[in-house]
Amino acid sequence: MAPQTRPLRNFDVITNPPKGHIPETMPSRPPKLNNLGKECNIGLNTYHVTQFPIKPVYQYDVQIIGGAVDSLKRMVIGKVWHSKTIKSKLDPSWIFDGNKLAWSLTKLPGEQTIHVDLAAERGGKPSEKQKFQVIIRPSKVVKFDLIRGYLDGKCDWQPEMLESMSFLDHLIREQPSQKFTQIKKSFFADGQARFSLGNGIEAFKGVFASMRMVNTMTGPQLSINVDVANGTFFTAMPVLQMAQELCRGNSTNEVSMLFNRSKANWHSSPLHRFLKALKHVTVLKKHMRGKDGNPAPEFKIHRFLDKDPYEITFDVDKEAKTKSTVAAYFKKQYNITCLRDMPCIELTKKGEYAPIETLLIPQNQRYRLKLDEKQTSGMIKFAVTLPAERWSHIQQGVNMLSWSTDPYLKNYGLKISPTRAEVKGRILPTPEPTFANGKIDARTASSGRWRIDGKKFLTPNPKELKAWGIGIINYGRGPCVAQSAASQFFIQFKKIYGVHGGKVGTAPLLVPLQIARGGEMITDLWNAVGNKFQMKPELLFFVVGDRNSEVYNRIKKSCECRYGVVSQVLQSQHVSRCQDQYISNVCMKVNAKLGGSTCRAASTVLAKLDPTFAKIPTLIIGADVSHASPGSEEGSMAALTASMTTDFTRYAALCQSNGQRVEIISTEIIMKQLKQLIELWMSQPAMRGCVPQRVLYYRDGVSSGQYQHVLEQEVADIRRLFKAINPQVQPKITVIICAKRHHIRFFPAPGHGDRNGNPNPGTLVETGCTNPFEFDFYLNSHSAIKGTARPVHYHVILDECKIGPMVLQQVTFEHCFQYIRSTTPVSMFPAVYYAHLASNRAKAHQQKAAVSSGKKDTIKGEPKMRAYTLNSSDRPAMEILDLLPLNNGQDIVGSMWYI
């Protein structure tokens, strides 16, 4: 029998589990696999462990002391550990975690102290800053009999198993980390084909590898998940050339001119913002070379200064008796004449400066910031590959890891199968997308794409559209689309929307808008339409000339927060083409915003599995928290969605700022935003003012280490909220975590997938990559348009509703067919998909931080400030503000404003 305690979430290796991480109860894996639909053969990018270490492994605590202030930094620690002295004192089997732990097959008699002098090893001048002591203390013995017993179901989980898993995880990474560039669990080799993304940034492929416990048909097993890793890096080049690339300049003279213009307001200047991308990047000094003749040693950039080398003075000696400018020092010491009007660089090594032209960026320096639009487009082209090509890259990655020749694996006795796992999956029965006047048959729907020509929407807009208008934006060179073309487009729109069942009374008002008016152009359209129809506008269209996000966000901010009106932005080229299929797609969005729904997924499967399912008042909640890109000062956005109909075709949504990179949704948001959504659900005619009897809570974006926090905080807050709404009725709650940020991929056998080699919609996998003891599954619900499909990982962490695993899996799949703005099934459960859309849209509702000197766009009163502060030596403190609230005068909260 499998053990009853289920402590380790998803069985990813967690070396430092947070307090409260292990729950007392967790839904167990269903005793039987899903048998709906038809069987299919699926290859997985996982490789099973075939042999454990047999010998005892001795764990040691490692302390490195001495040297300079930065001796605690990992780069220095790594140099000390891999020094010649350490290698001569310890045998090759030693493994180090890069911080404080080491393992070996050798049992030391007691504490050992090893003295390391890095300067002496390099043949350099003696320096106290380069002298270290490495203290190694015996800690414990790592044994693997508990892991084997746990996998065999003979014992419960014990904390000591974490130590074994942690060691095994470090074991499989030890050899690759010495040979390749390591970024967390990914490795990148030199000599790989590199793809330029522009402006000094490049991409190339590596390999990801991670150990986990998985469920197989023969029982629980350890497995290695191997996948392609697509990394972004700085192109190897001189730092001065990189500065030119980052500034989008044509020559270094442009950098110089930009520097002179930026000095007065250095920290807020564009040049400073560009150059901040190079903070902590490793560089080489061109004028200093090692024994092999190549530039050495390595340093890291701390910051770019607002002075050139002729303006910076420093102490040449320790006693501070001699001072020199950086320029004079480099001329005397290296006979280098420094460039003027170029920012000098301060290195992380205290008191060290370098002229920008003396430094080189070596290969494989990671680029951590968000790519711009052009770079993102290039990255997608580079990363997106069809299954056959992706599998080829995975095999190359396995060859890179070279398990069979890895000396560490051999020493410790760990063996990994070179053959991928092959499992039996299921293709779930396809529902029929049903409209008001017909349906799409299951055979057509199973292909993952259908047309809606002549189909009437399941529910059209409940109220006839009367007051609506179109703003055609002029960018200073004339309108972005001819008025005649716009008129023809909206004549066709009115006609096609009518065919789909939409109710439109009058023709719209076309209004020319000037981009130079900024936010006031939205007011111009609002006023013109309101005056024309003598009522508040119900819908505003905007025709734009490009995909400028600032213009888009400005439109959405004013429409949703100032006026409370739904809006639709159209690209001018699409308006000019006036294609019926595009117009139908626009109609789906408009219909949703005006209160209608496109279709519902109809099937007889659920009725047979659970005849009572549709009869129990059920609320589905979706939740997502989106975070700003690295280096951004913006806050995190929490979004909550709630179903508004008994067939779950419509969802209302609300958003709020959630601090700085905080994943768990705050109590305040649950108690305010979710309360508003629940009360809106209860006010729907079909709900008759009742509290739901059960709640399905689909939560996106949570790592396995945060599952318990979701239960202890978010779910606990939801319970308190329902108790406050109605103390007599407490709905049962089932919580499903949805994750797409994983590395599991499906590779169907020939004839078991689509023509591109991707899995068919409805492909369900419950073995080979899932948790051995907990209820989780991987579901591919969509048809991949390009690249390799990524299934969604669903993990049930609370199941009070007890609706049954097959019912839950079928519901999750079928609802993907009634995504309101698509004629395809989507990849993720719609409630979560909508929350993702809403959280991204919430960026348009942001207030500028209080430190900003710009004019504030407040709606009613001053915005409330959150108690989250950002601090940096390069900028003043900033506070995360509440979002501007939606103006709900026309019930925009109840509309699907975010679609």
N, C-alpha and C positions, 0 to 999 in steps of 0.2 A: 504493500500500500504506500502511496505517496504521503509524505509528511503533511501535517495539517497547518503548520505555521508557514507563512509565506513572506519572509521579511525583505528579501533583496529585490528591489524594483527592476524589472526587465533584465536582471542579472548582468548588466553592464558592470565592468569593474569600477568600484567606487572606493578609492583609497582613503578618503576622509569623509565618511558619511556625516551629514549634519545631524545635530541633536533632534530627536523626535522623528528620525527618518524611517524607522521600522515600525509599521503598524501592527496591531495585534491580530487583526483579521484582514483578509483580502480575498475577493471572490476566487474560488478555485477553478482550475481548468475543467471544462465540461467533460464528463466521462466518455462521451461519444463525439465523434467528428460529424460535421454537417454532411448530410447525404442528399441534399437537394440538387437539382440540376444534373449535370453530367460530369464525369471524371475527366481530368486532364493531367498530363505529365509536365511538370515544371522543374527546370534546373534553377538552382539558387547559387548565388555567389558566396557560399559558405563552405568551409572545409573543416571536417571533423577532426578532433584530436584522437589519435589512436593509441597513444601510450603516455602515461603520466611519469613524472620523475619518481624514481624508486628510492634513491639515496636521500638521507636527511639533508636539509638545506639550512645553513646557519645564517641567521639575520643579525646585522650589526648596526649600531647607531654610529653615525659619522659626524664629527665636528671639525670644521676647518676654521682656525683662528690665526690672527696675525695679519701682516700685510697692511694695505691701505684701507681707507674707509669703505671703498667699494669692494672689499674682499668678500662680502656676503653676496655679491651679485653672481648669478648662475654662470655667466661667461667666465669669470675668474675661478669659480669653484670647479668648473669643467676643466680649465687649464691645469689647475693643481692636481686634480684626480688623474688626469691622463699624462702627467709629467713622467719623465724618465725615472725619477726617483721612486715614485709609487709603483711603476711597472716592474722595477727591479726588486721591490720588497714583497709584492703580492703576486700570486700565480694568476695566469690568464683567465681563470674561471670566475673571477670577481665581477659582480654586476652592481652598478651604482645608479640610484634613482635621480642623480643630479642635484640632490638637496641634502638629505640627512640619513638615508637608509642605504645599506649595502647588503649583498648576499654572497655566500660562497659555499663550496663543498668542503672547504678547509675549516677546521675547528681551531681557533686561536686559543692559547692557554689563558689569556687575560687581556686587559687593556693594552693597546699598542699605540705608540706615538711615533710618527714619521715626520722628519723635518724636510721641507722642500724649499729650494731656492731657485725660483724661475729665472732670475737674472743670470745666475751662474750657469744654468743649463743652456741658456742662449749665448753664453760667452760675452755677456754685457757687463757693464759696470755694476759693482755691488750696490744693492739698495735694500734698505730695511722694508720698503714697501713691497718687495718681491719675495720676502721670506714668510713661510707659513708653517704651521703645525697641523698635521692631520691626526686626529685622535680617533681611534677605532675601538669601540666597546662592544663586547658580546651582549646580545639582546635576548634572543629566543631561537628556538628551533622550529622551522616551518615543516609541517608534515602534511601529507596529502591523503591520508586514510579517511579523514573526515569528509573531504570533498567527494571521494569515491563512494563513501557510505551515503552521503546525501543524494548523489545522483542515482544510486541504487534504491533509494527510498527506505534505507535502513535506519536513518537518524534524522533529527530535525536540524534546522539551520543553527549554527553556532558562530559567535563573533570571530573565533579563530579562523574560520574559513575565509574571511575577508583578507587575512594576511596571506593565505595560500593563493587566492585569486590575484591579489596585488602583485605577488612575486611572479606568477605566470605571465601576467600582462607585461611586466617589465622585461621578463625573459625573452618574449617574442620580439621586443623592440630593441634589445641591446645591440645586436649586430647591425641592423639597419641604421640605428642612430649614429653609429660610428662611420658608416660608409656614405650616408646620404644626408641631405638637409632635412631636418625633422621639424614639422609643425604639428604639435600635439600628436595625433595618431596617424599622421600622413608623412610620407617620405618622398623626396624629390631628388633625382639623380642628376649629376652633371651630364652634359652631352645630349640631353633630350631636345627634340625639335621645339623651337620657341616661336610663339605667335605674337606679333606686335599688336598691342591694343592702342598704340599712339601715345604721344606725350610722355615718353620715357617709361612706359609700363608694358610688360609682356606677360604672357601666360604660357605655362606648359604643364604637362600631365605628370602625375606621380601616382603613388599607391597608398590607399588607406587600409589599415588592418586593425582589427579590434577583437578581443576574445570575449565570449559570452557563453552562458549556459542556454541550451536550446532543448526544445521538445522534439523527439523523433519517434518514429513508429516502433523502434526497439527500446525506447526509454530515454530519459534525460541524458544529455551529452554535452561536453565542452566543444565549442566550435569557433572558428576564426572567420569573421566577416571581412572579405577583401573586396575593395571597390576602387574605381578610378578616383583620383583626387585631382581637381583642377585648381591650380594655384596661380595667384597674381604676384608678380615680382617687379622690382625696379630693374630696368635694363642696365647691364654693366657698362659704365661710362664715367668720365670725370664729373665731379659734382657740379662744376660750372656749366657743363653741357646739360646736366640734368635740370639745373635751375632754369636754363633757357627752355627746356622741354616743358617743365611744369608751368612756366609763365606763358606758354604758347607763343614764344618769341621766335623771330627769324635769325637773330644774332645775339652774341653776348653784349653788344652795345645796347640792345633794348633792355637787358637786365640791369645794366648800369644806369640808364636813364630812369627806369622804373624805381630803382633803389633811391636815387636822389629825390624823386618825387614823394617817396614813401617815408622818409626819415621823420618828418614832422609828426606823423600819426602812425608810427611803426606798427604797433600791436593791432591796429584796426585796418591796416593797409592790405590790398590784394596780394602784394608780393610776400608779406609775412605769412598770409594765409596759405599761399602756394608752398612756401618753403617749410612750413610746419609739417608737411607730409614726410620730411626727411628726419624728423626727430627720432632718435634712438636707432637710426640706420647705421649699420657697421660700415666703416670706411677704411681705406688704406692710405698711407702717406707715400706719395710718389717719390719723395726725396729720401726715404728710409727703406733699405732693402735688407732682406735676410740673406742667409748663406747661399740660397739657391738663386739669388739675383732678382727675385720677385719682391714687389713692395710688401713690407711687413713692419711692425706687427699691426694688429687690428685695433681700431678705436671706434667709439660711437659718438654720433652727433648729439649734443645736448640742445643747442639752439643756435639760430642765426641772429647776429647782433645788428643794431642800427648804426654801426660805425664800421669804417673800413680799417685795414691793418695799420694805417698810418695814424689812426686816432685812438688806438687802444694801447695802453701802457700796462706792463706787468712786472713783477719781481723776478729777476733772472736767477737769484740765489735764495737759499732758505733764510738767510739773515736779513733779507730785504734791503741789502746795501746797494744793490745795483738794479736800476730800472731801465727798461727799454720798450720801445714800441714793437709791436709784432713785426712790422715791416723791417725795422732796423735789425732785429734779431735774425730774421730769415736771410737777410742780405749778408750779415756777418757769418752766420753759422753754415748756411747752405749755398750762398751766392745766388739767391733767388730774389729777383726784383718783383715785389708784389704789385698786383694791379690796384689802381685807385678806383674809388667809387664802386666798390663791390663789398657786400656784407661779409664781415669776418665771422668765423665759426668758432663757437665755444664747444669743446669736447666734454664728454662726461667725466673724464679724468680731471680732477680738480686742478684749476689754474692753467689748463692747456688751451691754447688758441691755435687756429690754423687758417691761413688765407684760403679762400674758396677754391683757387686754381691748383692747390697742392694736394687735393684729396681725390681719391678714386672710389667709386662704388663697385665692389666685386659682385660676382654672380650670386643669384639665389637670395637676394635680400627681399624679404616679404613686403608687399604693398598691402597695408591694412585698411586704407580708407575706401570710401564708397566710390565706385567707378562713375564717370560721367555718362551721359546718354550714349555718346558715340562708342565709348569703351565698353559699356554694357552690351550694346548691340554686337560688338566684335567678340565679346566673351561668350555670348549665347551661341554665335556661329561656331566658335571654337569648341565649346563644351558639349553642345547637343550632337549626339551621335546615335545612329540606329543600333539596335541590339547586337547585331553581328560585330560591328566595329567596337562597341563598348566591351563586348565579351573578349575580343582580341586584346584590348588594352588591359583588361583585368588579368588575362593570362600573362601578359608582359609584366604586370605588377607582381604576380606570383613568382615569376622567374627572378625578378629583382630581389624579392625576399629570400629566395633560395633556401627554403627550410632544410632540404636534404643535406646541404653543405654547411649549414650554420654551426660553427664550432660551439656556441653556447648551448643551443638545443641539444647537440650531441653530448656535451659534457654532462648536462643535467638529465638527459634521458627523456626529453619531450619529443614526441613524433606527431606529425600532422599529415593527414592524407593529402596527396597532390590532386585528388579527384574531387570535383565539386559535389555537393549534395543534390540528389534527385528525389523529388517528393511527388505525391499524388495530391492534386488540388481539385477544386470543384468550380464549375462555371454555373453560377446561380441562375435560376429562371429569370428571364427578362420581363419586366412589366410592360404594359402598353400605354404610352403617353396619350391621354384622353382629353379631347377638346369638346366644345359645346356641340359640335355637329359631326363628330366622328373621332376616330382614333388612329394611331400609327400601330400597325401590327407588330407583334413581338419580334418576328423575323427581321423586319427592317430596323427596328429599334436596337436589336442586338448588335448591329454593325457599328453602333455608336454615333450615328448621324441620320437626320431625317429633315424633310422639308415641311413647311407649314402653308404652302400655297393653298388658298381656299379654305383654310381651317379658321373657325371662329374660336377666339380665346375662351377658355373655360368660364371666366367671368370678365366681362368688359368693365370699363370705367362706370361706376354706379350712377354718376351724375354727368349729364351732357356737358361737354367742354364748350364754353362760350367765350371767356376772356383769355385770349392767348396771343402771343406776339413773337416776332422773330427779330433779333438784333443782328445786323450784318456789320462786322467790325471793319473799320477803315484804319489801316496801319500807316497812313500818311502818303500812300502811293495809290490811293483809290480803294474802293471796297474790295474785300478779299474774294467776293464772288459777285457776279453781275446780278442785278435785281431781277432780271428776267429769268435767269437760271434758278434763283431762289424761289421765285413765284411758281415756276413749273414744278420744282421739287415738292413744295408744300401742297400744291394741288394734287399731286400724286400721293403724297403722304395721307391727305384727308380721304382720298379714295381707297387706298389700301387698308388704312386703319378701319374704315367702314366695312370692308370685306371681312376683316378679322373680328367684326362685331363692335368696334369702338364707336362711341357716340360723340360726334362733333357737330355743333350747331352752325357756327359762323366761320367765315374765312378769317385767317389771322391778320394782324397788323404787322407790316414790315417796317422796321425803323433803322435808319443808318446810325451807327455808333462810331465814336472817335476814340481810338486807343489812348490818345493823349489825355483824355478825361479821367483815366484811371478808374477807380471804383465808382465814380459818379456816372459812368456810362451805364451801369446797371440801374441806377436811379432813373436815368433818362428813359430807359426802356420800360421800367415799372410805371413811371408816371404816364408815358404815352399810351400804354395799353390800358391802364386804369381809366384815363380820361376818355379814351375811345369807347370803351364798353360800359363805362359808368359803374364799375365794380372792381373789386380787387382781382388782379390777374391770377389765373389758376395755373398757368404753365408758361414758362419763358424759354424760348430757344435762343441759342447764340451760335452764330457761324463764325469760326475762327480760322485764321490762315495757317497756323502751325500748332505744334504740340507744346507750346510754352506753358510750363507748369504754373508760373506766377499768374498768368492771365486766368488760367483755369481755376486756380485756388481763389483768386479774387472774386470770380463770378460765383462760385459755390458759397463762399463766405457771406457775401451780401445777400444772395437769394435765400439761403437757409437760416442765417442768424439775424439778418436785419429785417427781411420782408416775410420770411416764412412761406416761400413759394418754391415749388419744385421746378427744376430746370433741366435742360438737355443741351449739351454742347456738341456741335457737329463740325467736322472738318470740311473746309471749303471744297476740296477736291471731290469728296463724296457727294456733296450737294450738286456739284456740276455734273457728275456722272449720272445721278438720278436713277440708280439701279433698284429694281423692285425688291431683290433679296435684302439689300442693305436697308431699304425702307422698312421691310418687315421686321428686321432686327431692331430698328429704332422704335417701331410700334410696340414691341415687347417691353422695352424699357419704359416708354411713356405710359403704357397701360398699367404697369406695375406702380409707377409713381402716382397715377390717378386713382388707384384703389382696386385694380383688377388683378387677375392671375392668368397665366398662360395655359397651363395644363396640369393634370394630376396623373400620377402613376397608378394605373389600375392593374390588379392581378388577382387571381383566385388563390394564390399561394398562402398569403397571410390569413385569409378567411379559413383555410383548411388547418393551418398550423395553430391558430388561436382565434376562434370565432368571436371571442369577447374583446379582442384588442381594440377595435374601433369604437366600442361602446363606453369605454372608461375615459372620462375627461382627462386629457393629457396635455401638459404644457411642455414644449421642447424649448430649451434655452441653449443658445450658442455663445461662446465667449472666446475672445482672442485679445492678446496684448501685443501691440507692435512697438518696436524699439527703433530709435534713431540710428543712423549709420555711425560707425566708429568715428570719434572726434567731433560729432555733432553736439550742440548744446541743447537740442530739443528734448522734450520729455517723452516718456512712454505713453502710448495711447491704449486705454482699455475700451473694448467695445462689447456690448451685450445685445443679443438678439433674442426675440421671443416670438413663437408662432402665434398667429392671430386668427387662424381658421381651423376647423376640425379636420380638414384634409392636409393641413400643414403646408399650404402653397404660398402663404404670405407671412412675412416676418417684419416686425417693427424693430428698430434699433436705436440705441443711445450710446454715446461715447463720453469719456472724461479722461483728463490727464491722470496718470498713475505714478507720478514721481519720475525719477531718473533711473532707467533700466531696472525697474521693479516689475517682476513677472506676476506675483500674486496680486489679484485684484483687491483693492482696499475695501474695508468695511463700509466706509462712507459711500463708495460707488454702489455696492450691493444694496445698501439701505435707501439710497435715493434713486439712482437710475433704474435698478432692477424693480424696485417698488413701483415706479411709474409704469414700467412695462407690464407687470403683473396686473395692476389695476386696469390697464388698457385691455388686457386679455379678458379679465372678468366682465368688462363693460360690453364686450361683443354680444350680439343678440343670442348666438348659439350657446354661450357660456352661462347665461341667465344669472350673472352675479355671483356664481359659485367659485370657490377655490378649487384648483385642479386636484384630482385624487392622486396623480402621479406626475413626476417631473423627470424628463430625460435631459441630463446636463452634459452637452458635448463641449469639451474644453480643449482648445488648441494651444500648441506651443509650449507645453510643459515637459521638462525633462524628468527622467525617472526619479531623480533625487528630490523632486518637488511634489511628488504625488501626495505624500503625507501632509504637506503644507496646504495643498488644495482641500483636502478633507478637513483638516483642523481649522482652516481659516475661511475659505470661500464657502464650502458646504455648510459649515457651522453658521455662517452669517445668513445663508439662504434659509436655514431652519428658523433662525431667530426672526427673520423677516416674515415668514409665513405665520409664525406664532403671533407676531404683532398684528398681522392683517386679520387673522381669525384663529383665536386660541383653541377653538373646538376641532379644527380640521388641520391635520398635519399630513401633507402629501408624502408618499414614498418617493425616494430619490434614487435614480441610477446615474452614475457618473462614468462617462466614457472619455478617455483622453485620446485625442487625435494627433498624430504626428506624421509629418512628411520629411522632417529633417533626420533622415536615417540613410543607411547605405545598402539596404536590402533591395535586390532587383529580381524580377521574374524573367526567366528565359525558357519559354514554352518549347516543347518538342515539336518537330515539324508536323503541321496539321492540327496543332493544339493551340495555335495563336492566330494573329491576323497576318496579312500578307507581308508586313514589315518585320515580323518576328516578335511583335509585342503581344502581351496577353490580351485576350478578349475582355470586354466589359463584363464584370461579374466574377472574375477569377479570384477565388478565395483560397488562401493557404493558411493552414493551421499547424503545420509541422515543419521541422527543419530550420526554422528561424524564430519561432515563438518561444515564450516563456515556458519552462517545463511544468510549472505548477499553477500559474495564474491564468486568468481568462483574458487572452488577447488573440488577435488575428490580423492578418494582412489582407487587404481587399483592394483590388484594382477595379474601379467602377467605371472608368472612362476609356475612350479610344484615343491613344496618343497621336496627335497631329504630326509631330516630328520628334525625333530623338527616341530615347528609351523610356518607357512608362515607369513612373514611380508610384508604387502602391502606397496606400495610406495604412499606417499602423494604428489600430484601434485597441485600446487597453482599458478594460472595465475594472475600475478601482473601488467601486461601490455598487451593489446591486440589490436594492430593497424592493424594486418593482417585480423582480422574478418573472420577467416576461419570456425567458427561455433564450438560449444562445442562438438557435436557428431563427427565431422570430427577430431578435435584435439584429442579426447579420442581414436578414432579408429586408427589414425596415431601412437599415443604413444604406443598403444598395439601392432599393427602389426610390427612395427620396432623391437620390442623385439624378433621377430622370425628370424631376419637376422643378429644377432650377429655373427661375422665372425669366431669365433673359437669354436662354440658350436653346438650341435645337440639337443638343448633344447631352449625354449624361456627363456630369462633372466629376472631377477626381476626388472631391472631398464632400462630406455630408454638408448639405446646403446651409444649415444653421451656422456652422463654423465658417463656411465660405462667405456668407453675408457679413459675419462679424469681422472677417478680415477686410472686406471691402469698406465697411463702416470705419474701422480703426484707421485705415489709410486715408479715407475722406476727412477724418477728424483733424488731419494736419492743416486743412484749410480753415479750421475754426480756432486755431491757436491765437492767443494773445502774444504780443511781443514782450520779452522780459523787461522787468522794471528798470534795468540799467540802460535800456535803449533810449536814445535821445529823439527817436522819431515820434510822429504823431500817433497816439493810440486810437485804435478803432474800437471804442466801447459801445455797447448797445444800450444797456440800462445800468447805470451806476458803475462803480469801480469793480474790476474783477477781483475775485478772491485769490490770494496767493497760497500756494501749497508750501508746506514747510520742508521743501527739498532744495538744497543749495548746491550749486556747482562751484568748485574752487579750483583755481589754477594760478600758477605764478605768472602766466602770460595774460590774464584777463581778470577783470573785477568779478566779484561774486554775482551770480545770477539766480533768480528764483523761478521755479516752474509755476506757471499760472494755470488756473482753471480755464477750460475751453469756454469760448462764447456759447451761450445756450442757444438751442434752436428756438426760433420764434414760432410758437405752436398755435398762433391765432387761427390758422386754417388746417389744424390737425396734421401738421407735417410729420410729427412723430409717428402717427399711425400710417403714414404713407411709406413707401419704400424709397425714401429720398436718396439713399446711398447707391442705388443701382446704376 
